[in-house]
Amino acid sequence: MCGKIVINGRVWEGDGTCKWVDEALFLPLQTVVERMGASRRWIAYPRQLEVEKDGKILALEIGAAAARLQGEEIPLNYPVYVEKGVIMVPVSLICRFFGLSWLYVEDVDALVLSRPEPALAGKTVVLDPGHGGDDPGVISGDLIESEFTWDVARRLGGLLMLSGALVTSTRQQGETVSLPQRVTMIEEVRPDLLISIHFNSFLCSEHNGLETYWYSNWLARQLAEYVHRGILEEIDIPNRGVRESAFHILRHSPAVSVLIKLGFATGAGDQYVLKDSWLRERAALGIFRGIRDFIEASPGQM
Ligand SMILES: [Zn+2]
């Protein structure tokens, strides 16, 4: 498998894919060097490659059983190799050097690399996947709202935790939880943020597009705008705007809260997007970036 790469909240659009070699995941050195603003150079003797970032040096040798990080020897079960002129390095080694965490999202064959995000460190986010259990939400063909809200929340939770946030969910997969029960849970957890995920529905399939809701709170409005923009950057879906509405969960949540209607489950165009698991991952990535950028832009208020 040759997978996609996501670094610090953005899909890598340049050349290069990650690749499994037996049990180890590799990625092209140049991709991460460029994205992390590091430099690399060949040393003729001893014949090795040096990666430098902020005065820290990682010395690599093609095919060798070890690398040197700041002079310390790091044994490698799988050596650095070259394929079609591209230098492939073990993800675990490169993450150790750059201080990154990583996650492989199997169903979309994607490697996600993330720095610890200071904005997210110690922040508590409650995810609220709409419906579930006895309440499936909208059913439109083989698109069941409760299953898709769960899927997007699961992907978003993975991204947030990788970057240092504390994440809980108002329900587990397939669990029935009423709105008042969800509110009670949110009151107990007292999170910094609440992200509720739903889909829209209408009688005809021509209605498509993204809506993001907030209620009564200026910070929530800001969060809604960041999240909305983040999603639109990632998936091609009509923009139906950021709106204010007194949804039960927004009215009663003590946290800075938004409710996302991630397209119309009944919309022909939106269905095309929503049924694609990679596009759902990208929607989650857009929400993740919206949350991160909102907190970064709100110093002292969050
Ligand atoms: Zn819903």
Boltz pocket constraint, residues with backbone or C-beta under 6 A from the ligand:
constraints:
  - pocket:
      binder: B
      contacts: [[A, 130], [A, 131], [A, 137], [A, 138], [A, 145], [A, 197], [A, 198], [A, 199]]
      max_distance: 6.0
